Amino acid sequence: MKKKIIRRCLLGAPLGLAISTLMTIVISAFIGDGAYHAVVPELVRDCGSELYAVILQAACSLLYGAAWAGASAVWDAERWSLLKMTVVHLLVCSAATFPIAYFMYWMEHSVSGALLYFGIFLAIYAVIWLSQYAAMKKRVAAFNRKVGNGAAE
């Protein structure tokens, strides 16, 4: 199990960096001033230069991707209930996501900013979870129909 988690973390890290980079491109295009906005100005201020801010954000994006990919091993715990898997996955991902989002200034540094962040995070998590649950339920039903039809022959 440990090897599987490490392998997933190693695969997830570059994916986290790629998604982060893509997000900065989309945000820069959305701002529409012709400049590339790699990091927020507050992070540049805290790091002392744009280069150091980009390096720190890249490192955090690698950690972010690794944490989410490693947390996916929870879904392989066959003896756990779906509720336990979901809660553990949500807690691990939240614990990895919140500090990174806070220190990278991906959220406002206030109580309302944290609440808004968690609200958006939970809403996105719920939408993804529900869509995955519905897709899995549909695949299980199709498999059961196939097995049921095969048994009748």
WOFENWO-V665854 format. One record per pair of residues at least 6 apart in sequence whose ideal C-beta (glycine too) atoms are under 8 Angstrom apart, sorted by the first residue. I is the first residue (numbers start at 1). J is the second residue. D is the distance in Angstrom with one decimal. If there is no record, write none. Layout:
BEGIN
<<I:J:D> <I:J:D>>
END
This chain:
BEGIN
<<1:73:6.8> <1:76:7.9> <4:73:5.7> <4:76:7.3> <5:70:4.9> <5:73:4.8> <6:70:7.7> <8:69:4.3> <8:70:5.3> <8:72:6.0> <8:73:6.1> <9:66:4.0> <9:67:7.6> <9:69:5.6> <9:70:4.2> <10:66:7.3> <11:69:5.9> <12:65:4.3> <12:66:5.0> <12:67:7.6> <12:68:5.9> <12:69:2.2> <12:70:6.6> <12:72:7.9> <13:62:4.3> <13:63:7.4> <13:65:4.9> <13:66:4.2> <13:69:7.4> <14:62:7.3> <14:65:6.9> <15:65:4.8> <15:69:6.9> <16:61:4.8> <16:62:5.7> <16:63:7.4> <16:64:4.5> <16:65:1.7> <16:66:6.6> <16:68:6.9> <16:69:7.8> <17:58:5.9> <17:61:4.7> <17:62:5.3> <17:65:6.4> <19:61:7.4> <19:65:7.0> <20:57:6.9> <20:58:7.3> <20:61:3.6> <20:64:7.2> <20:65:8.0> <21:61:7.7> <24:36:7.3> <24:37:6.4> <24:38:5.3> <24:39:7.6> <25:36:7.5> <27:37:6.0> <28:35:6.7> <28:36:4.9> <28:37:4.6> <28:38:8.0> <31:37:6.0> <38:50:6.9> <38:53:7.6> <38:54:5.0> <38:57:7.3> <39:50:6.8> <39:53:4.3> <39:54:5.7> <39:57:5.2> <39:104:7.6> <40:104:7.4> <40:105:4.4> <40:106:7.6> <42:105:4.4> <43:53:4.4> <43:56:7.1> <43:57:6.7> <43:104:6.1> <43:105:5.2> <44:50:5.0> <44:53:4.6> <46:53:7.5> <47:53:4.1> <47:56:5.9> <56:104:7.7> <57:104:5.6> <60:100:4.8> <60:103:7.1> <60:104:5.7> <63:96:7.1> <63:100:6.6> <64:96:6.5> <64:97:6.9> <64:100:5.3> <67:92:7.0> <67:93:6.8> <67:96:3.4> <67:97:7.6> <68:93:5.9> <68:96:7.0> <70:92:7.9> <71:89:5.4> <71:92:4.3> <71:93:5.3> <71:96:7.5> <72:89:7.6> <74:80:7.6> <74:85:5.1> <74:88:5.2> <74:89:4.5> <74:92:7.1> <75:85:5.9> <75:89:7.1> <77:84:7.8> <77:85:6.0> <80:88:7.6> <86:129:6.7> <90:125:6.4> <93:125:7.5> <94:118:7.9> <94:121:7.1> <97:121:6.6> <98:114:7.9> <98:117:7.5> <98:118:7.7> <100:106:7.5> <101:107:5.0> <101:117:6.1> <102:109:7.0> <102:114:7.8> <106:117:7.9> <107:113:5.1> <107:114:6.7> <107:116:7.4> <107:117:4.0> <108:114:7.9> <108:116:7.2> <108:117:7.8>>
END
